[in-house]
Amino acid sequence: MEKMFIVSGSVTEWIDKSEQALKICGFEDITAYGLRGYIESTYDKFDRFNINISQQLDGKVKIEIDTEREEMIPYFKETVAALFKGSHTQQPQSSPTVKETNSNIHRLRDFEDIQNMGNVKQTPQQRYQSSTIAKNRFNFGGCVKIVLIFFGVIFLIIMLYSCFSTGTTTVKNIKLEDCQNIPYEDLARSPDQYKSQSITISGTVIQVIESGSDYQYRVAVDGNYDEIFFVSCKGVSSNNRVLQNDTVQFWGAYNGLITYDSALGGPITIPSLIASGYNILN
């Protein structure tokens, strides 16, 4: 559970008084990080009671309590109040004047209430120290976030480049002698079983789709128009172009099934190949 309240004073004073109050209340494993304005502690060895103290732009101090022991918050506040009043009793009987809203934000009634807790006032030096601490905390946290984002983006770029380059290199390095001639029915029936395997097909080119040096073909395997393959081939030389009705042998990586819309508007699903090379057999 998290609680927050706004007070007057300096960050350093509140860190000091909060640390003392935690000790008086019987908290354990108390660790104060002065520059960060953060105090860690536990109750009964396992239950956390952490306090974050920061300077706001209006000069007030924001205190945030994150704890699993909500019932200890009033006791902690009473102890802090007693310390500000100058009393060192182990069981303070009065608590700071607090007004709680529905959003669980506790606000001490501005500067008059904190004066009643011990006439605490900030000197110019204390205000300067508090603002410096707040700026340092902001700058440190901002720098850490920027560094993490930067390295995260670099890591993502490297991973994407690695995946892309690895896939491209693998397809280009496939040689004809390393390829299998797998029956069309097996490739169409069990696409996941054969996906990425090195295969070769031969057939009649029934359609050519050209885009710069990238070509796509529909191929009737062994001239059978009931067994159509979709072949994608990049970097084709203009001196060795494949034309419609050519008989061609392709080899490369089997890419599973691909679905496209026919001229009549219905979907058609056929096996596909990313070719690393071909021979025109005409």
N, C-alpha and C positions, 0 to 999 in steps of 0.2 A: 504494500500500500504506500502511496506517496501523498505527502502533505506539504503545503507551501505557505509561508507567511512573509510579509514585508516589514522591515524594521528600519529605524534610523541607527546611525553609528558607523563604525568602520569595520571592514572585513577582518582585519587582524584582531580586533577586540572580540568579535563574535567567534572567530576560530579558537582563541584562547579560552573564552568563557565556556564555549561548547565542549571543548576537550576536558576542562575541569569538571563540568556537569556530568559528562559521561562517566568519569572516574568515580564521582560521588554516588551516582545512581547504580554503580556496580557493574557497568559494562566492561567487557574484556577485549583483548586484542585490539586496543585503540591505536590507530595509526593516522596521524595528521599530515596532510600534504599542503603545506602553507602556500606555496606558489600557485597551486591549483585550487585552493580554497575547498578542499575535500577532506572529510574525516570518515574513516572506516572503523566499525566496531561490531562486536557480537554480544548477544545476551544468551545466557545458558549455553555457551559454546557454539551453538549452531545458528541462532536467529540473528539475522543481520540488522543493523541500525546504522545506516549511512547518511551523512549530512553533506550537502553541497551548499557552499556559501559564496555568493557572487555579488559584485557591485553593479547596480543598474545605471542607466544613462542619467536618470534624475538624481543620482547621488544616494538613493536608498540602497539597503542591503536585502537581497533575496535569499531566504533560507529554505531549502528543499530537503525534506526528510523522507528517505526510502527505507521502510522497515516491514518486518513480518510481525512485529509486536506493537500494534497500534495503541494498546493500553499504556505503553511506556511513554508515549509522546507528552501527555499532560505532566507527568512526573519530571520529565526532562525539562519542559518549559518552566515549571515551578523552580527547579534547581538553578536554571540560568538566571531567572529573575532574582532569586536570592543572591546570587553571585554579583549581579549588577548593583544590588542594594548594599553590598558590602558584607552580607551575612554569609558565614561559612558553615551553617547548620547542615547536617546530613539529610534532614527531612523538612524542607521549606514548606510553610503553610499557605503561602499566597502565590498566585500565579500572575503573569503579566496580563494587563487588560487586553482582551482579544475579542474581535468581532468576526464571527465565522459566517461566510456566505454559503450558498448552495453549491458552489463550485469548489468547496473545501479550501478556499484561499483565506488565510488568517492575516489580518492586517492590524498591527498595533496602531492606536489612534494617533498617528503622526508623531511629531517631535515631542509633544507635551508628555505622552505616556512613557517614552523612553527616558525622559528626564526624571520621571517618578521612579524609574528603576535604578536610579543611582546617579542622576545628573550627568549622564554620559554625553559629552560633546566632542565633535571632531575638530581638531586643530587643523590649520592649513597643511601642516606636514602630514598628518594622518590622511586627510582627503587626497593629497598627492600620492601617498603610498597606496591607498585603496584603488584609486583610478589606474595607477601603474600596474598593479596586480591584475585588475580586470582586463586591461589592454593586453598584458602579456599572455593571459589565459586565452583570450580571443585569438591573438596572433598565432600562438602555438597550436591551438586546435584547428584553425583555418589552414595552416601550413601542412599539418598532418593529413587533413582531408584532401588537399590539392595533390600531395605526393601520392596518396593511395589511389586517387582517381587516375593520375597520370600513369602509374605503373599498371593499373588495371587495364587501361586502354591499350598500352603497349603489349601487354600479355595477350589481350584478345586479338590484336592485329597479327602477332606472331603465330598464334594458334590457327587463325583463319588462313594465313599465308602458307603455313605448314601443311594444312589439310589440302588446300588447293594445289600446291606445287607437288605434293606427294601423289595425289590422284592423277594429275596430268602426266607426270613422269612415268607412272606405272603403265598407263595406257600407251604412251608413245614407245615404250620399251618392249611391248609385246611383239614377239616374232612369230611368223607363220608356223615354223616347225614346232613351236611350243603350244599350239592351239589344238583343240579337240573338235571333231565334227559330230556334234550331238544332235540327235533327231529333233525335228521341229516340234513334234508332239510333246516330247519330254520338257523342252524349254517353255512351251506354252502352259503345260500342266503344273510344273513345279518351278516357278520363276525364282523363288527365294533360295531354292536348293542350288541353283546354278549361277546366281547373281555374282558378278565380278570375276567369274571364271573366264579364262582365255578360250575363245571359240572361233571357228571359221564357218562361213556359209557361202554358198554359190547360188546364183540365180539371175533372173532377167530383171533389169531395172525398168519399172513401169511408171515411175514418176521421179523427177529431179526438181529439188527446191534449192535455189542458189541464193547466197547472201555473202557477197565479197568472196573471201577464200574459204568460207564455210558452206558445206553442202549437206543436204539431207536427201535420203533416197527411200523409196518404197520398192522392195525387192520381192519378186515371186520366187521362192526357193525352188531350185531345180525346175523352173518354169511352171510350177503349180500355183495357180492364182487363188487357191484356197489356203495357201500357206504364205502369208505376207509378213515380211520383216521390215522394221523401220531402222535405217542405218544413218548415224550421224558421223560426219567426217570433217575434221578441221584442217585448215592449211593445205587444201588441195592445189596442186600446181595447175596453171592454165594450159600447160603443155601436155597434160595427161588427163583431160577432163573426161568424166563419165557421162555418157549421153543416154537418153531414153532408148530402150530396147537393146542396150548393151548387155552382154553376159559377163558378169563380174564375180570374182572371188574376193570377199571381204574377210578380214580378221581383226580381232580386238577384244574388248571386254564386254561380256553380256551384261546388259543394264536392266534386266527384268522386263515387266510389261509397261506399255505406254498406251494411253487412251487419248483419242482425238475425235473431233466431229467430222462425220462424212459429209459429202456434198448434199446429201438429203437431210442433214441435220441430226442424224442418229449417232450415238457414240460407238466407236470402234476401238477394241483393245487388241494389241498385237505385241509380240516380242520385239525388243529393241537391242541394238548393238552400237557401242561407241568404237568406231573403227580406228585402228592405228595404221592400217595400210590396205592396199587392194591391188589386184591384178586384173586387167581387162583381158578376157578370154576370147574375144571375137576373132 
